[in-house]
Amino acid sequence: MPDLLAILSSLSWPVAITLAWLAAEFGQRWTGLPRISFYGLVGFLLAAPQLGVLPSAEPGTALLVADVAFGLILFELGYRINLRWLRTNPWIGVSGLAEALLTFLAVYYIARAFGVAVINAQMLASLSMATSPATVVRVINEQKSSGQVTERALHLCALNCVLAVFAFNVSVGLWIFRTSEDLGDALWNSLVVLAVSAFSGAVFGLIVPAVLRVLGKPAQDATVAFSLAVVLLVSVTYTLGLSPVVATLAFGLMARHRRIAFSQAQRNFGALGELLTVVLFVFAASTLDWQKIVAGGAMAVALVLARLLTKLLGVMAFAHLAGISWRKGALTGVALAPLSVFVILLLEHARHAGVQVVDELRAIAAVTMLLEVFGPIILQRALVWAREAPEPRHAA
């Protein structure tokens, strides 16, 4: 019997990933909804606190695999960012700063109104600034979306990620300073970590294109080379306690600047990217506990609505100055709704670093679950309403 239990336990993750993939394929065919909504739903249902099919994964191993999957998506997001466009039209960046700041303030004061401690409210507000690049990139690629709303959502998503990581690391640094009174540790967990992470990514962005040019076939060899480089970069940043998010974004930005082709056929990093995306969303949802979701449900609904409203208003307020209509500005704000995977990975990194207060952020578990399932659907509808993606088809 123990041998049988050991065998079943060792098969739980492969079985869960397979079930998630099947559920997503059939679910998308029957409903027209994004596949990643089904990945998260299956991962949540099969998790240890729910049905108990998935055992609690080894934090280090599981987090590293999730970081690699997330790193591939972040590299692609960074590669699609056009810094020249942002310099030509700075109002896009201004709208991003406005909606992020509005979101931070709204979430912070709502959390305080619900009795959340100051440092926890700061962390919650920092996390809420973000837009999940995993969801945005995957849904946009799946829908084959293109246009003003699509491009602005991608650029604002990248900006939100950097701002959220910065604000969250500053909050973590303040927590470390208050608990240990070590100013060096506090600074290291904020500005220094981000700077070194960005520098590491930029170095990879210089070296990998140079190697591809020496090989003489950059277009054909780019996918494998970039994949291996992302795996190495994520491993290095994970080992050194840096930010894989900032590093892989910087890598993608620098690689684009070096003019190495990343063709349509290479989007999603092929079969490897598809597989790791399933793993990423199943893992992320499997970290959620239904009891924490229920406990933080009321505040979570308030936070989700406030976050959606502030992002919509922040982008819409500068829409005309940024060169689009108020309607498209509003739809861009709505497209920034997804949050889930990004938050889970930041929390896992904070927990791995010994920040215990993250376990008290019950509301974020509920927010994460709501947006794990509904975030991709909201983004899909925004793209369809903007007429930048076709109306999803599904089987009768």
C-alpha positions in Angstrom: 0.0 0.0 0.0 2.7 2.6 0.8 4.3 1.9 -2.6 1.0 2.4 -4.3 0.4 5.7 -2.5 3.9 6.8 -3.4 3.3 6.0 -7.1 -0.1 7.9 -7.1 1.6 10.8 -5.4 4.3 11.0 -7.9 1.8 11.0 -10.7 -0.4 13.7 -9.3 1.3 16.6 -11.0 1.5 15.1 -14.5 -2.1 14.0 -14.2 -3.2 17.4 -13.0 -1.4 19.2 -15.9 -2.9 16.8 -18.4 -6.4 17.3 -17.0 -5.9 21.1 -17.0 -4.8 21.0 -20.7 -7.8 18.8 -21.6 -10.2 21.0 -19.7 -8.8 24.1 -21.4 -9.0 22.6 -24.9 -12.6 21.3 -24.6 -13.6 24.4 -22.5 -12.3 26.8 -25.1 -14.0 24.8 -27.9 -17.4 24.7 -26.1 -17.5 28.2 -24.6 -15.0 30.3 -26.6 -13.4 31.5 -23.3 -9.6 31.8 -22.9 -7.7 28.5 -22.2 -5.8 29.9 -19.2 -9.1 30.5 -17.2 -9.5 26.7 -17.3 -5.9 26.1 -16.3 -6.3 28.1 -13.2 -9.7 26.6 -12.3 -8.4 23.0 -12.5 -5.3 23.8 -10.6 -7.3 25.4 -7.8 -9.8 22.5 -7.6 -7.1 19.8 -7.5 -4.9 21.6 -4.9 -4.1 20.2 -1.5 -6.5 22.5 0.5 -9.4 21.6 -1.9 -9.7 18.1 -3.4 -6.2 17.2 -2.2 -5.1 15.6 -5.5 -2.0 17.7 -5.6 0.4 17.4 -2.7 2.1 20.5 -1.4 5.0 21.0 -3.9 8.6 21.6 -2.8 8.7 25.4 -2.7 12.1 25.8 -4.2 11.7 23.4 -7.1 8.1 24.4 -8.0 8.9 28.2 -7.7 12.0 27.8 -10.0 9.9 26.0 -12.7 7.2 28.6 -12.4 9.8 31.4 -12.7 11.2 29.9 -15.9 7.7 29.7 -17.4 7.0 33.2 -16.3 10.4 34.4 -17.5 9.7 33.2 -21.1 6.5 35.2 -21.1 8.2 38.3 -19.6 10.9 38.0 -22.2 8.3 38.1 -25.0 6.6 41.0 -23.3 9.8 42.9 -23.0 10.7 42.1 -26.6 7.4 43.6 -27.8 7.9 46.9 -25.9 8.8 49.8 -28.2 10.7 52.4 -26.2 10.9 54.8 -29.2 7.1 54.9 -29.2 7.0 55.7 -25.5 9.5 58.5 -26.1 7.5 59.9 -29.0 4.2 59.7 -27.1 5.1 60.2 -23.4 1.4 60.5 -22.4 1.2 56.7 -22.6 3.7 56.5 -19.8 1.9 59.3 -17.9 -1.4 57.4 -18.1 0.4 54.3 -16.8 1.8 56.2 -13.8 -1.5 57.7 -13.1 -3.5 54.5 -13.1 -0.9 52.7 -11.0 -0.8 55.5 -8.4 -4.6 55.7 -8.3 -4.8 51.9 -7.8 -2.2 52.0 -5.0 -4.0 54.7 -3.1 -7.5 53.2 -3.6 -6.5 49.7 -2.5 -4.4 51.0 0.4 -7.3 53.0 1.9 -9.8 50.3 1.3 -7.5 47.8 3.0 -7.1 50.2 6.0 -10.8 50.6 6.2 -11.1 46.8 6.5 -8.7 46.9 9.4 -5.6 45.7 7.6 -2.3 46.8 9.3 -0.3 49.5 7.6 2.6 47.4 6.3 0.1 44.7 5.0 -2.0 47.4 3.3 1.2 48.8 1.6 2.0 45.3 0.3 -1.5 44.7 -0.9 -1.6 48.1 -2.7 1.7 47.4 -4.3 0.6 44.0 -5.6 -2.6 45.5 -6.9 -0.8 48.0 -9.1 0.4 45.1 -11.3 -1.2 43.6 -14.4 -0.4 39.9 -15.0 1.9 39.7 -18.2 1.3 36.0 -18.3 -2.5 36.5 -18.9 -2.1 39.6 -21.2 0.5 38.0 -23.5 -1.2 34.6 -23.7 -4.7 36.0 -24.3 -3.4 38.5 -26.9 -1.5 35.7 -28.7 -4.4 33.3 -28.5 -6.9 35.9 -29.9 -4.4 37.1 -32.5 -5.2 40.6 -31.4 -3.6 43.7 -32.9 -4.3 47.4 -32.7 -4.2 50.4 -30.4 -5.7 48.8 -27.3 -3.6 45.7 -27.7 -0.3 47.6 -28.0 -1.1 50.0 -25.2 -2.2 47.1 -22.9 1.1 45.4 -23.5 3.2 48.5 -22.8 1.2 49.5 -19.7 1.4 45.9 -18.5 5.2 46.1 -18.6 5.2 49.5 -16.8 2.8 48.2 -14.2 5.1 45.2 -13.5 8.1 47.3 -12.9 6.2 49.8 -10.7 4.6 46.9 -8.7 7.9 45.1 -8.2 9.6 48.4 -7.1 6.7 49.3 -4.7 6.5 45.7 -3.3 10.2 45.5 -2.7 10.2 48.8 -1.0 7.4 47.5 1.3 9.3 44.3 2.0 12.4 46.4 2.7 10.5 48.5 5.2 9.2 45.3 6.8 12.8 44.0 7.1 14.0 47.3 8.5 11.2 47.4 11.1 11.8 43.8 12.2 15.6 43.8 12.1 16.5 47.5 12.1 19.1 46.6 9.4 19.0 49.5 6.9 21.4 47.6 4.6 19.0 44.7 4.2 16.1 47.1 3.7 17.9 48.9 0.8 19.1 45.6 -0.7 15.5 44.4 -0.9 14.4 47.4 -2.8 16.5 49.6 -5.1 19.7 47.6 -5.3 17.9 44.3 -6.1 16.0 46.0 -9.0 19.1 47.7 -10.3 21.2 44.6 -10.3 18.3 42.5 -11.8 17.9 45.0 -14.7 21.6 45.1 -15.3 21.8 41.2 -15.4 19.0 41.1 -18.0 20.6 43.8 -20.1 23.9 41.9 -20.1 22.1 38.8 -21.4 20.4 41.0 -24.0 23.9 42.1 -25.2 25.6 38.7 -25.1 22.9 36.4 -26.6 22.4 38.5 -29.8 26.2 38.7 -30.2 26.5 34.9 -30.0 23.6 34.5 -32.6 25.4 36.9 -35.0 28.6 34.9 -34.6 26.6 31.7 -35.5 25.4 33.5 -38.6 21.7 32.3 -38.4 20.0 34.5 -35.8 16.5 34.1 -37.1 16.5 30.3 -37.2 18.4 29.8 -33.9 16.8 32.6 -31.9 14.0 30.6 -30.2 16.2 27.9 -28.7 18.9 30.4 -27.8 16.5 32.8 -26.1 14.8 29.9 -24.3 18.1 28.6 -22.9 19.2 32.1 -22.0 15.9 32.7 -20.1 16.3 29.5 -18.2 19.9 30.4 -17.2 19.0 34.0 -16.3 16.0 33.0 -14.1 18.2 30.4 -12.4 20.9 33.0 -11.7 18.5 35.6 -10.4 16.7 33.0 -8.3 19.9 31.8 -6.8 21.2 35.3 -6.0 17.9 36.5 -4.6 17.3 39.0 -7.4 14.1 39.7 -9.4 13.5 37.4 -12.3 10.6 39.7 -13.4 12.8 42.7 -13.9 15.7 40.7 -15.3 13.7 38.9 -18.0 11.9 42.1 -19.0 15.2 43.9 -19.4 16.5 40.9 -21.4 13.6 41.2 -23.8 14.0 44.9 -24.1 17.7 44.8 -24.9 17.3 41.9 -27.3 14.7 44.0 -29.3 17.2 46.9 -29.3 19.8 44.6 -30.7 17.5 43.8 -33.7 17.4 40.0 -33.4 14.3 38.6 -35.2 11.6 37.0 -33.1 9.1 36.0 -35.7 5.4 35.2 -35.4 6.1 31.5 -35.6 8.3 31.8 -32.5 5.6 33.5 -30.4 4.9 31.6 -27.1 8.2 29.7 -27.6 6.4 26.9 -29.4 5.6 23.7 -27.6 7.9 24.4 -24.7 6.1 27.7 -24.0 2.6 26.0 -24.3 3.6 23.3 -21.8 5.2 25.6 -19.3 2.2 27.9 -19.4 -0.1 25.1 -18.3 2.4 24.3 -15.5 2.6 27.9 -14.5 -1.2 28.5 -14.1 -1.8 25.1 -12.5 1.0 25.8 -10.0 -0.2 29.3 -9.3 -3.8 28.3 -8.6 -2.7 25.3 -6.5 -1.2 27.7 -3.9 -4.6 29.1 -3.1 -6.6 28.0 -0.1 -10.4 28.1 -0.3 -10.6 29.1 3.4 -8.5 32.2 2.9 -10.5 33.0 -0.2 -13.8 32.9 1.8 -12.2 34.8 4.7 -11.1 37.6 2.4 -14.1 37.5 0.0 -15.8 40.8 0.9 -12.7 42.9 0.8 -11.6 41.1 -2.4 -14.7 42.1 -4.2 -14.2 45.8 -3.2 -10.5 45.6 -4.2 -11.3 44.1 -7.6 -14.0 46.7 -8.4 -11.8 49.6 -7.1 -8.8 48.3 -9.1 -10.8 48.0 -12.3 -12.3 51.5 -11.8 -8.9 53.2 -11.1 -7.2 51.7 -14.1 -10.1 52.6 -16.3 -10.1 56.2 -15.1 -6.4 56.6 -15.1 -5.9 55.6 -18.7 -9.1 57.2 -20.0 -8.2 60.6 -18.4 -5.1 60.9 -20.7 -6.6 59.1 -23.7 -7.0 62.1 -26.0 -3.5 63.4 -25.0 -2.1 60.0 -25.8 -3.8 59.9 -29.2 -6.9 57.7 -28.8 -10.6 58.1 -28.1 -12.0 58.0 -24.6 -13.7 54.7 -25.5 -10.5 53.0 -26.5 -8.8 54.5 -23.4 -11.5 52.9 -21.3 -11.1 49.6 -23.0 -7.3 49.8 -22.5 -8.0 50.3 -18.8 -10.3 47.4 -18.7 -7.7 45.2 -20.5 -5.4 45.8 -17.5 -7.6 43.8 -15.2 -5.7 40.5 -15.1 -3.5 40.1 -12.0 -3.3 36.5 -10.7 0.0 34.8 -11.6 2.2 37.8 -11.1 1.0 38.3 -7.6 1.4 34.7 -6.6 5.0 34.5 -7.7 5.9 37.8 -5.9 4.3 36.4 -2.7 6.1 33.1 -3.1 9.4 35.0 -3.5 8.6 37.1 -0.4 7.7 34.0 1.6 10.9 32.3 0.4 12.9 35.3 1.6 11.3 34.9 5.1 8.7 37.7 5.0 6.0 36.1 7.2 3.4 38.9 6.8 2.4 37.6 3.4 0.5 34.8 5.0 -1.8 37.4 6.6 -2.8 38.9 3.2 -6.0 36.8 3.0 -7.8 39.2 0.7 -5.1 38.8 -2.0 -5.9 35.1 -2.3 -9.6 35.9 -3.0 -8.6 38.7 -5.5 -6.2 36.3 -7.2 -8.8 33.5 -7.6 -11.4 35.9 -8.9 -9.0 37.3 -11.5 -7.4 33.9 -12.2 -10.7 32.9 -13.8 -12.3 36.2 -14.8 -9.3 38.3 -15.7 -8.6 36.5 -19.0 -12.3 36.8 -19.9 -12.4 40.5 -19.1 -9.3 41.1 -21.3 -10.8 39.0 -24.1 -14.0 41.0 -24.1 -12.1 44.3 -24.1 -10.2 43.2 -27.2 -13.3 42.1 -28.9 -15.2 45.3 -28.0 -12.2 47.3 -29.4 -12.6 45.3 -32.7 -9.0 44.1 -32.4 -9.9 40.5 -32.0 -12.6 38.3 -33.6 -15.6 37.2 -31.6 -14.8 33.9 -30.1 -16.3 30.9 -31.8 -17.5 27.9 -29.9 -19.2 24.6 -30.7 -22.9 24.6 -30.6 
